[in-house]
Amino acid sequence: MRQDDSDWVNDLYAAGARDCTPASARHAAQMLYAPVSSDPEVSRRCASVLSDAELHRAERLTTDDGKAQFKQRRAFRRYCGALALGSARPLSRIDFEATDNGRPCLPGLPGVWFSFAACRIGLLGAWSSTHPVGVDLEDRTENLEASALARRFFSAAEAQAVEAAGDAERLQTFMRLWCLKEAALKSIGEGLAVGLDAFQFELTPRVRVVHAPAEYGGPERFAAHPIDGIGCWAALVVRSLH
């Protein structure tokens, strides 16, 4: 029988995860951030709470770093699920499924919307029993052609905002918009295949959605929250159903 280190993993994230829910979104969602560990023991313990299917998927990845991050990402997802359930059951028994569009869901909590994201150094999770939510998390990088990518993937107004930003702020402007767009797509249960131009944002004088799909109620149904202070680019988007 495989060892189950659920208690150890639960204690790891109870001590190391931090609540990064924006104050303006606390009525609607809960959001946690946890760093990715480079300690092989952490990945080994995290692997103990995963299913055989998840372990097989991890082993198909080509790099050791990729395998380690996958194991930690899935263990963190189970930890968030346990918090949402308010359950003391072992993390190995927190079994997520996926919708047809790949959105994670818990059969025991059909009314709770989950969203997860990960990058090289961090893990992000959000959930809500009242609002659809979406999150995105990206590594901080300097090696990116912000203006060219904005012209390709963003609206004309957003691309102009990226181009008009000073050299020191251009990348930040691009990444804020990118994270907001990915988070918004997750808040409607969709991915990048829908297109980043499905949503349009303004960052000044305040962050707000200026265009959103009409079938989801238009921009007034969405609240956008850039996330600062975690060492990565990140965003939360909350969608109102009414």
One Martini backbone bead per residue (centre of mass of N, CA, C, O) as a GRO file, in nm:
protein
  242
    1MET     BB    1   0.096   0.037   0.023
    2ARG     BB    2   0.070   0.361  -0.016
    3GLN     BB    3   0.181   0.636   0.108
    4ASP     BB    4   0.012   0.887   0.323
    5ASP     BB    5   0.092   1.253   0.344
    6SER     BB    6  -0.145   1.448   0.419
    7ASP     BB    7  -0.059   1.586   0.682
    8TRP     BB    8   0.207   1.704   0.580
    9VAL     BB    9   0.086   1.870   0.345
   10ASN     BB   10  -0.112   2.032   0.508
   11ASP     BB   11   0.106   2.167   0.688
   12LEU     BB   12   0.265   2.303   0.465
   13TYR     BB   13   0.024   2.492   0.363
   14ALA     BB   14  -0.061   2.612   0.634
   15ALA     BB   15   0.228   2.757   0.661
   16GLY     BB   16   0.292   2.864   0.340
   17ALA     BB   17   0.031   2.980   0.280
   18ARG     BB   18  -0.140   3.271   0.138
   19ASP     BB   19  -0.354   3.529   0.172
   20CYS     BB   20  -0.451   3.716  -0.148
   21THR     BB   21  -0.713   3.854  -0.106
   22PRO     BB   22  -0.877   4.103  -0.200
   23ALA     BB   23  -1.066   4.321  -0.029
   24SER     BB   24  -1.278   4.364  -0.277
   25ALA     BB   25  -1.324   4.016  -0.281
   26ARG     BB   26  -1.414   3.882  -0.001
   27HIS     BB   27  -1.727   3.847  -0.064
   28ALA     BB   28  -1.659   3.622  -0.316
   29ALA     BB   29  -1.357   3.517  -0.233
   30GLN     BB   30  -1.082   3.284  -0.226
   31MET     BB   31  -0.713   3.324  -0.189
   32LEU     BB   32  -0.411   3.138  -0.276
   33TYR     BB   33  -0.055   3.126  -0.200
   34ALA     BB   34   0.229   2.923  -0.317
   35PRO     BB   35   0.532   2.803  -0.316
   36VAL     BB   36   0.774   2.655  -0.488
   37SER     BB   37   0.967   2.374  -0.428
   38SER     BB   38   1.313   2.238  -0.436
   39ASP     BB   39   1.239   2.005  -0.253
   40PRO     BB   40   1.216   1.667  -0.294
   41GLU     BB   41   1.041   1.601  -0.043
   42VAL     BB   42   0.793   1.760  -0.125
   43SER     BB   43   0.729   1.603  -0.387
   44ARG     BB   44   0.707   1.326  -0.257
   45ARG     BB   45   0.474   1.392  -0.065
   46CYS     BB   46   0.275   1.497  -0.278
   47ALA     BB   47   0.258   1.229  -0.441
   48SER     BB   48   0.101   1.062  -0.213
   49VAL     BB   49  -0.192   1.224  -0.287
   50LEU     BB   50  -0.209   1.101  -0.559
   51SER     BB   51  -0.304   0.962  -0.831
   52ASP     BB   52  -0.224   0.745  -1.070
   53ALA     BB   53  -0.291   0.935  -1.305
   54GLU     BB   54  -0.114   1.171  -1.207
   55LEU     BB   55   0.155   1.018  -1.198
   56HIS     BB   56   0.162   0.945  -1.496
   57ARG     BB   57   0.156   1.237  -1.595
   58ALA     BB   58   0.418   1.327  -1.459
   59GLU     BB   59   0.608   1.112  -1.606
   60ARG     BB   60   0.561   1.246  -1.901
   61LEU     BB   61   0.742   1.449  -1.827
   62THR     BB   62   1.069   1.577  -1.918
   63THR     BB   63   1.120   1.715  -1.638
   64ASP     BB   64   1.189   1.744  -1.310
   65ASP     BB   65   1.056   2.017  -1.262
   66GLY     BB   66   0.784   1.945  -1.390
   67LYS     BB   67   0.715   1.712  -1.199
   68ALA     BB   68   0.730   1.867  -0.932
   69GLN     BB   69   0.519   2.085  -0.997
   70PHE     BB   70   0.280   1.901  -1.050
   71LYS     BB   71   0.265   1.772  -0.768
   72GLN     BB   72   0.227   2.040  -0.615
   73ARG     BB   73  -0.021   2.144  -0.766
   74ARG     BB   74  -0.214   1.905  -0.694
   75ALA     BB   75  -0.187   1.925  -0.385
   76PHE     BB   76  -0.287   2.218  -0.362
   77ARG     BB   77  -0.565   2.167  -0.478
   78ARG     BB   78  -0.652   1.977  -0.248
   79TYR     BB   79  -0.621   2.181  -0.023
   80CYS     BB   80  -0.834   2.378  -0.126
   81GLY     BB   81  -1.066   2.173  -0.129
   82ALA     BB   82  -1.066   2.120   0.177
   83LEU     BB   83  -1.136   2.407   0.259
   84ALA     BB   84  -1.406   2.425   0.104
   85LEU     BB   85  -1.528   2.169   0.258
   86GLY     BB   86  -1.439   2.143   0.560
   87SER     BB   87  -1.227   1.897   0.565
   88ALA     BB   88  -1.052   1.608   0.727
   89ARG     BB   89  -0.983   1.462   0.495
   90PRO     BB   90  -0.776   1.327   0.301
   91LEU     BB   91  -0.621   1.448   0.024
   92SER     BB   92  -0.647   1.175  -0.140
   93ARG     BB   93  -0.988   1.232  -0.124
   94ILE     BB   94  -0.961   1.482  -0.318
   95ASP     BB   95  -1.168   1.473  -0.610
   96PHE     BB   96  -1.115   1.594  -0.905
   97GLU     BB   97  -1.269   1.730  -1.180
   98ALA     BB   98  -1.387   1.791  -1.525
   99THR     BB   99  -1.492   1.970  -1.755
  100ASP     BB  100  -1.519   2.001  -2.091
  101ASN     BB  101  -1.320   2.272  -2.052
  102GLY     BB  102  -1.132   2.200  -1.778
  103ARG     BB  103  -1.275   2.267  -1.524
  104PRO     BB  104  -1.249   2.252  -1.197
  105CYS     BB  105  -1.420   2.003  -0.984
  106LEU     BB  106  -1.643   1.912  -0.715
  107PRO     BB  107  -1.880   1.680  -0.654
  108GLY     BB  108  -1.939   1.784  -0.347
  109LEU     BB  109  -1.928   2.098  -0.499
  110PRO     BB  110  -2.125   2.218  -0.740
  111GLY     BB  111  -2.138   2.540  -0.630
  112VAL     BB  112  -1.822   2.551  -0.672
  113TRP     BB  113  -1.568   2.766  -0.786
  114PHE     BB  114  -1.267   2.695  -0.958
  115SER     BB  115  -0.917   2.823  -0.963
  116PHE     BB  116  -0.599   2.771  -1.138
  117ALA     BB  117  -0.239   2.845  -1.101
  118ALA     BB  118   0.097   2.841  -1.259
  119CYS     BB  119   0.447   2.861  -1.201
  120ARG     BB  120   0.774   2.826  -1.139
  121ILE     BB  121   0.725   2.964  -0.822
  122GLY     BB  122   0.396   2.922  -0.821
  123LEU     BB  123   0.068   2.906  -0.650
  124LEU     BB  124  -0.288   2.929  -0.746
  125GLY     BB  125  -0.603   2.985  -0.565
  126ALA     BB  126  -0.968   2.976  -0.623
  127TRP     BB  127  -1.293   3.036  -0.455
  128SER     BB  128  -1.666   2.998  -0.493
  129SER     BB  129  -2.025   3.005  -0.393
  130THR     BB  130  -2.124   3.285  -0.575
  131HIS     BB  131  -1.878   3.299  -0.793
  132PRO     BB  132  -1.721   3.322  -1.069
  133VAL     BB  133  -1.371   3.236  -1.124
  134GLY     BB  134  -1.035   3.378  -1.204
  135VAL     BB  135  -0.689   3.283  -1.266
  136ASP     BB  136  -0.348   3.418  -1.283
  137LEU     BB  137   0.006   3.309  -1.344
  138GLU     BB  138   0.333   3.473  -1.379
  139ASP     BB  139   0.635   3.514  -1.461
  140ARG     BB  140   0.903   3.703  -1.423
  141THR     BB  141   1.011   3.890  -1.716
  142GLU     BB  142   1.233   4.029  -1.980
  143ASN     BB  143   1.180   3.814  -2.225
  144LEU     BB  144   0.980   4.040  -2.402
  145GLU     BB  145   0.761   4.149  -2.669
  146ALA     BB  146   0.523   4.351  -2.585
  147SER     BB  147   0.428   4.516  -2.832
  148ALA     BB  148   0.397   4.284  -3.037
  149LEU     BB  149   0.199   4.111  -2.869
  150ALA     BB  150  -0.022   4.324  -2.837
  151ARG     BB  151  -0.085   4.358  -3.140
  152ARG     BB  152  -0.173   4.052  -3.173
  153PHE     BB  153  -0.382   4.006  -2.897
  154PHE     BB  154  -0.492   4.287  -2.868
  155SER     BB  155  -0.632   4.560  -2.858
  156ALA     BB  156  -0.579   4.870  -2.971
  157ALA     BB  157  -0.593   5.012  -2.693
  158GLU     BB  158  -0.402   4.818  -2.543
  159ALA     BB  159  -0.157   4.845  -2.730
  160GLN     BB  160  -0.129   5.149  -2.678
  161ALA     BB  161  -0.076   5.128  -2.372
  162VAL     BB  162   0.187   4.971  -2.402
  163GLU     BB  163   0.340   5.169  -2.590
  164ALA     BB  164   0.306   5.428  -2.394
  165ALA     BB  165   0.475   5.308  -2.206
  166GLY     BB  166   0.738   5.301  -2.043
  167ASP     BB  167   1.009   5.111  -2.026
  168ALA     BB  168   0.953   5.032  -1.717
  169GLU     BB  169   0.617   4.968  -1.785
  170ARG     BB  170   0.552   4.785  -2.029
  171LEU     BB  171   0.558   4.498  -1.914
  172GLN     BB  172   0.354   4.543  -1.689
  173THR     BB  173   0.117   4.616  -1.869
  174PHE     BB  174   0.107   4.356  -2.029
  175MET     BB  175   0.083   4.149  -1.788
  176ARG     BB  176  -0.172   4.256  -1.667
  177LEU     BB  177  -0.350   4.204  -1.914
  178TRP     BB  178  -0.295   3.904  -1.951
  179CYS     BB  179  -0.396   3.806  -1.673
  180LEU     BB  180  -0.681   3.922  -1.693
  181LYS     BB  181  -0.768   3.764  -1.944
  182GLU     BB  182  -0.727   3.478  -1.837
  183ALA     BB  183  -0.909   3.507  -1.590
  184ALA     BB  184  -1.168   3.577  -1.746
  185LEU     BB  185  -1.191   3.314  -1.905
  186LYS     BB  186  -1.219   3.136  -1.649
  187SER     BB  187  -1.489   3.282  -1.546
  188ILE     BB  188  -1.635   3.126  -1.815
  189GLY     BB  189  -1.491   2.839  -1.873
  190GLU     BB  190  -1.241   2.928  -2.046
  191GLY     BB  191  -0.993   2.971  -2.292
  192LEU     BB  192  -0.771   3.074  -2.536
  193ALA     BB  193  -0.953   2.983  -2.778
  194VAL     BB  194  -1.144   3.235  -2.763
  195GLY     BB  195  -0.970   3.483  -2.693
  196LEU     BB  196  -0.826   3.777  -2.575
  197ASP     BB  197  -1.054   3.969  -2.722
  198ALA     BB  198  -1.309   3.911  -2.536
  199PHE     BB  199  -1.142   4.112  -2.363
  200GLN     BB  200  -1.137   4.445  -2.210
  201PHE     BB  201  -0.899   4.681  -2.068
  202GLU     BB  202  -0.840   4.908  -1.800
  203LEU     BB  203  -0.585   5.070  -1.584
  204THR     BB  204  -0.686   5.369  -1.632
  205PRO     BB  205  -0.748   5.499  -1.330
  206ARG     BB  206  -0.870   5.204  -1.335
  207VAL     BB  207  -0.953   4.884  -1.303
  208ARG     BB  208  -1.135   4.763  -1.598
  209VAL     BB  209  -1.406   4.651  -1.775
  210VAL     BB  210  -1.501   4.728  -2.127
  211HIS     BB  211  -1.512   4.421  -2.238
  212ALA     BB  212  -1.767   4.164  -2.288
  213PRO     BB  213  -1.955   3.909  -2.326
  214ALA     BB  214  -2.294   3.921  -2.367
  215GLU     BB  215  -2.364   3.622  -2.263
  216TYR     BB  216  -2.225   3.735  -1.967
  217GLY     BB  217  -2.339   4.057  -1.932
  218GLY     BB  218  -2.093   4.206  -1.957
  219PRO     BB  219  -1.879   4.423  -1.790
  220GLU     BB  220  -2.061   4.464  -1.523
  221ARG     BB  221  -2.005   4.148  -1.426
  222PHE     BB  222  -1.699   4.243  -1.381
  223ALA     BB  223  -1.412   4.192  -1.161
  224ALA     BB  224  -1.086   4.338  -1.132
  225HIS     BB  225  -0.765   4.190  -0.989
  226PRO     BB  226  -0.475   4.271  -0.917
  227ILE     BB  227  -0.172   4.103  -0.798
  228ASP     BB  228   0.034   4.179  -0.527
  229GLY     BB  229   0.328   4.065  -0.346
  230ILE     BB  230   0.435   3.758  -0.490
  231GLY     BB  231   0.655   3.774  -0.743
  232CYS     BB  232   0.417   3.792  -0.955
  233TRP     BB  233   0.200   3.768  -1.201
  234ALA     BB  234  -0.148   3.863  -1.121
  235ALA     BB  235  -0.505   3.748  -1.121
  236LEU     BB  236  -0.851   3.845  -1.056
  237VAL     BB  237  -1.179   3.725  -1.160
  238VAL     BB  238  -1.518   3.835  -1.109
  239ARG     BB  239  -1.848   3.694  -1.152
  240SER     BB  240  -2.164   3.794  -1.198
  241LEU     BB  241  -2.501   3.654  -1.212
  242HIS     BB  242  -2.673   3.960  -1.159
   0.00000   0.00000   0.00000
